[in-house]
Amino acid sequence: MKIVVIGLSHHTSPVELRERFAFAESKIPDALKSLRENGIANEAVILSTCNRVEIYIATQAEPSKAFAALEQFLVQSANAAEHGGRPQGLYSFAEPQSLQHLFKVACGLDSMVLGETEILGQLKDAYELAHKNNFTGARLNKAFQRAFNVAKHVRTETNIQRGSVSVASVAVELAEKIFDSLSGREVLVIGAGDTSEKVARALFSRGARSIVVASRSFERAEVLAKEFSGRAVKFDDWAGEFEKIDIAISSTAAPHHILNAVKLQPMMKHRKDRPLLLIDIAVPRDIDPAVNFLENVYLYNIDDLQAIADDHLKQRKLEIERCEKIISEKAESLLGARNGNLHLRPALE
């Protein structure tokens, strides 16, 4: 049996298209059952995340026939015929490229954030769901276990997964350097822009609590605060929160500084030497750079965060060639016993 894969991802299709083909977790066992009962696959795993929908199968059919059957299955599962049939950006791989692709996905090399590790957990969950429902066998079991081992090997032997690569993750990294733990830390969001929302969400996901949101649109502030189980305050009242907070994220449309050293210094006297992290994402800037000279104040603007993220990304990109070599060697090892010596190309889409 050969392993083939068909799918679409953020590389090839917009979210408006991907969401139509996504599988709810509760629907996946029935979908796997259908793949087997219809003779499309002997073994199957479905991976469905916000960034990709992929079907991995082991089959005795020729790859071209397997691809056609999988495409039809994907379209029918999504009721996509009424939306134009075949999804734009659909890709398919047969061996050895299918294995290389699986290994790339497991290692985070195919992810939107290069080297991220969340996809490995999602891939393990997808495999476990298929495995516990008896939809995998010797071929996929071996392939997925090898993929997990390759991901571990890449993580330990290269730097591809080290360093933050987004504004939100950099903000979390900085916060964790300033505070031993984000657990229970209080965050103030001034203005409810998209980037500040992402930073707040990243901090919240790492343990920060008591998210307070102040926006000129109080309704918007209430919606965002509710998402974080926090509270909204009127925009004119945000300064009153500085005595209690640990982190402030500012992103307003003000044409001038809304916070300067003269305004902040009296507030700091009531904080009893507690550190304060200020993240200014606004352009023009909301916070006067001079506040950085105040004791226990740590100010970072959008350029500071992006520069740190870009440095981390450069470090990761330098590791891609090493990762590709590892993946190619591991795929060759997996297939070598059955197919003889293979000379695989790096798995590039």
C-alpha positions in Angstrom: 0.0 0.0 0.0 1.1 3.5 -0.7 0.5 6.7 1.3 -1.1 9.7 -0.5 -2.3 13.0 0.8 -4.7 15.6 -0.5 -5.5 19.0 1.0 -5.5 22.7 1.1 -3.8 25.2 3.4 -3.2 28.8 4.1 -0.4 28.7 1.5 -2.9 27.9 -1.3 -6.4 29.0 -0.2 -7.9 31.9 1.8 -9.8 31.3 5.0 -13.1 31.9 3.3 -12.4 28.7 1.2 -10.7 26.6 3.9 -13.6 27.0 6.3 -16.0 25.4 3.8 -13.9 22.2 3.7 -13.1 22.0 7.4 -14.2 19.0 9.4 -15.7 19.3 12.9 -14.0 16.9 15.2 -17.2 15.2 16.0 -17.7 14.5 12.3 -14.3 13.0 11.6 -15.0 9.4 12.7 -17.9 9.1 10.3 -15.8 10.7 7.5 -13.1 8.2 8.1 -15.6 5.3 8.1 -17.0 6.6 4.8 -13.5 6.7 3.2 -13.0 3.0 4.1 -16.6 1.8 3.3 -16.4 3.5 -0.2 -13.2 1.7 -1.0 -11.2 5.0 -1.1 -8.8 4.1 1.7 -7.6 1.1 3.7 -6.3 3.4 6.4 -7.0 7.2 6.8 -6.3 10.2 9.0 -8.0 13.6 8.6 -6.2 16.7 9.8 -8.5 19.8 10.1 -7.2 23.0 11.7 -7.8 26.7 11.1 -4.9 26.7 8.6 -5.2 23.4 6.8 -7.5 20.5 5.8 -5.6 17.4 4.8 -6.6 13.7 4.3 -3.8 11.1 4.6 -4.6 7.6 3.3 -2.9 4.3 2.7 -4.3 2.7 -0.4 -3.6 0.0 -3.0 -5.0 2.2 -5.7 -2.9 4.1 -8.2 -2.2 7.6 -7.0 -4.1 9.2 -9.8 -7.3 7.2 -9.0 -6.8 7.9 -5.3 -6.5 11.6 -5.9 -9.7 11.7 -7.9 -11.6 9.8 -5.3 -10.3 11.9 -2.5 -11.1 15.1 -4.3 -14.7 14.0 -4.9 -15.0 12.9 -1.3 -13.7 16.3 -0.1 -16.1 18.2 -2.3 -19.1 16.1 -1.3 -18.2 16.3 2.4 -18.2 20.0 2.2 -21.3 20.3 0.0 -19.0 22.3 -2.2 -20.5 21.5 -5.6 -22.9 24.5 -5.3 -19.9 26.7 -4.6 -18.0 25.8 -7.7 -16.8 22.3 -7.1 -13.1 21.7 -6.9 -11.5 23.9 -4.3 -8.9 26.4 -5.6 -5.4 25.6 -4.2 -6.0 21.9 -3.7 -2.7 19.9 -3.6 -1.9 16.2 -3.6 1.2 14.1 -3.1 2.2 10.5 -3.6 5.2 8.7 -2.1 7.8 9.8 -1.4 6.6 13.5 -1.4 3.6 12.5 0.7 5.9 11.4 3.5 8.1 14.5 3.2 5.0 16.7 3.3 3.8 14.9 6.5 7.2 15.4 8.1 7.3 19.1 7.1 3.8 19.6 8.7 4.9 17.8 11.9 8.0 20.0 12.1 6.2 23.3 11.6 8.0 23.9 8.3 4.7 24.3 6.5 3.1 26.5 9.1 2.1 30.2 8.9 4.5 30.8 11.8 7.7 29.0 10.7 8.7 26.3 13.3 5.6 26.7 15.5 4.9 23.6 17.7 1.1 23.8 17.9 0.6 21.9 14.7 2.5 18.9 16.1 -0.1 18.6 18.9 -2.9 19.0 16.3 -1.4 16.3 14.2 -1.0 14.0 17.1 -4.7 14.5 18.0 -5.8 13.8 14.5 -3.8 10.6 14.4 -5.0 9.5 17.9 -8.6 10.0 16.8 -8.2 7.8 13.8 -6.1 5.3 15.7 -8.5 4.8 18.6 -11.4 4.3 16.1 -9.3 1.7 14.2 -8.9 3.6 11.0 -5.1 3.3 10.9 -2.9 0.3 10.3 0.7 -0.7 9.8 1.4 1.9 7.1 0.0 5.0 8.6 1.0 4.0 12.2 4.6 3.8 11.1 4.5 6.9 9.0 2.9 9.1 11.7 5.1 7.7 14.5 8.1 8.5 12.3 6.8 12.0 11.7 6.6 12.6 15.4 10.1 11.3 15.9 11.4 13.6 13.1 9.7 16.6 14.7 11.5 15.8 18.0 14.8 15.3 16.1 14.4 18.6 14.3 13.5 20.4 17.5 16.6 19.1 19.3 19.1 19.3 16.4 18.2 22.7 14.9 17.1 26.1 16.0 13.9 26.2 13.8 11.6 26.3 16.8 13.5 28.7 19.0 12.5 32.4 19.3 9.3 34.2 18.8 8.2 35.2 15.3 5.1 37.5 15.8 4.3 40.7 17.6 2.0 38.9 20.0 4.5 36.2 20.8 7.3 38.7 21.2 5.1 40.7 23.7 4.5 37.5 25.7 8.3 36.7 25.6 9.1 40.2 26.9 6.4 40.0 29.6 7.7 36.6 30.8 11.2 38.1 31.1 10.0 41.0 33.2 7.6 38.9 35.3 8.5 35.5 36.6 5.0 34.3 35.7 2.1 35.8 33.9 -0.3 34.0 36.1 -2.7 36.5 37.7 -1.1 39.5 36.0 -3.5 42.4 35.2 -3.6 43.8 31.7 -5.0 47.1 30.4 -5.9 47.4 26.8 -6.2 51.1 25.6 -8.0 51.1 22.3 -9.3 47.9 20.8 -7.3 47.6 17.6 -6.6 44.2 15.9 -3.0 44.0 16.9 -3.6 45.0 20.6 -6.3 42.4 20.7 -3.9 39.7 19.5 -1.4 40.7 22.1 -4.0 40.7 24.8 -5.1 37.2 23.6 -1.6 35.9 23.6 -1.0 37.2 27.2 -4.3 35.8 28.3 -3.5 32.4 26.9 -0.3 32.3 28.9 -2.0 33.0 32.2 -2.6 36.8 32.4 -6.0 37.6 33.9 -8.2 40.6 34.8 -8.1 42.1 31.3 -9.4 45.6 31.4 -10.4 47.3 28.1 -10.8 51.0 27.5 -12.0 52.2 24.1 -13.7 55.2 22.7 -16.4 52.7 21.6 -17.6 51.4 25.0 -19.6 48.7 23.2 -16.5 47.5 21.5 -14.6 47.5 24.8 -17.4 45.4 26.4 -17.3 42.8 23.6 -13.5 42.4 23.9 -13.5 42.4 27.7 -16.1 39.7 27.7 -13.9 37.5 25.5 -11.2 37.6 28.2 -13.6 37.4 31.1 -12.5 40.9 32.0 -14.2 44.3 32.3 -14.6 47.4 30.3 -14.0 51.0 31.5 -14.8 54.3 29.8 -12.0 55.7 27.7 -11.6 58.8 29.9 -11.1 56.5 33.0 -8.2 54.3 31.8 -5.6 56.3 33.8 -7.2 55.2 37.0 -6.3 51.6 36.3 -2.5 52.2 36.4 -2.1 51.6 40.1 -3.3 48.0 39.8 -2.2 46.8 36.3 1.1 45.1 35.4 0.9 45.4 31.6 -0.6 48.1 29.4 -1.2 47.7 25.6 -2.0 50.9 23.8 -3.4 51.3 20.3 -5.5 54.4 19.7 -5.9 56.7 16.8 -4.9 59.8 18.9 -2.7 62.2 16.9 -0.5 62.9 20.0 0.8 61.1 23.1 -1.9 60.1 25.5 0.7 59.1 28.1 3.9 60.9 29.0 6.4 60.9 31.9 4.7 63.9 33.7 1.4 62.0 33.8 2.9 58.6 34.6 5.4 59.5 37.3 2.8 60.2 40.0 1.0 57.0 39.2 4.3 55.0 39.7 4.6 56.3 43.2 1.6 54.3 44.2 2.8 51.1 42.6 5.4 50.4 45.4 8.3 49.6 42.9 6.2 47.1 40.9 7.5 46.8 37.3 5.2 48.1 34.5 5.4 46.9 30.9 4.0 49.3 28.3 3.4 48.0 24.8 2.7 50.9 22.4 1.4 49.6 19.1 -0.1 52.9 17.9 1.1 54.9 14.9 1.5 57.8 15.7 2.8 56.5 19.1 0.5 56.8 22.1 3.3 56.9 24.7 6.1 59.4 25.0 9.4 57.5 24.6 10.7 59.5 27.6 8.7 57.3 30.0 11.3 54.6 29.5 13.6 56.6 31.7 11.3 56.2 34.7 12.2 53.6 37.3 10.6 50.1 36.8 9.0 51.2 33.5 9.7 49.0 30.3 8.4 50.6 27.1 8.3 48.9 23.7 6.7 50.2 20.5 5.6 48.4 17.4 9.0 48.8 15.7 10.8 47.3 18.8 8.5 44.3 18.7 8.7 43.8 15.0 12.5 44.1 15.0 12.8 41.3 17.6 10.3 39.1 15.7 12.2 39.6 12.4 15.5 38.7 14.1 14.0 35.5 15.4 12.5 34.7 12.0 15.9 35.1 10.3 17.4 32.7 12.8 14.7 30.2 11.9 15.0 30.6 8.2 18.7 29.8 8.4 17.7 26.4 9.8 15.4 25.4 7.0 18.1 23.7 4.9 19.2 21.6 7.9 15.6 20.6 8.6 15.0 19.7 5.0 18.0 17.4 5.0 16.8 15.6 8.1 13.3 15.2 6.7 14.7 13.8 3.4 17.0 11.3 5.2 14.2 10.1 7.5 11.7 9.7 4.6 14.4 7.7 2.6 15.0 5.5 5.7 11.3 4.8 6.1 10.9 3.8 2.4 14.3 2.3 1.8 13.6 -1.2 3.1 10.7 -1.7 0.7 11.8 0.4 -2.4 15.5 0.1 -2.4 17.8 3.2 -2.3 15.9 6.4 -3.0 17.3 9.9 -3.7 14.7 12.2 -2.6 14.4 15.9 -3.4 13.7 18.4 -0.6 10.0 18.6 -0.1 9.1 22.0 -1.5 5.6 23.0 -2.5 
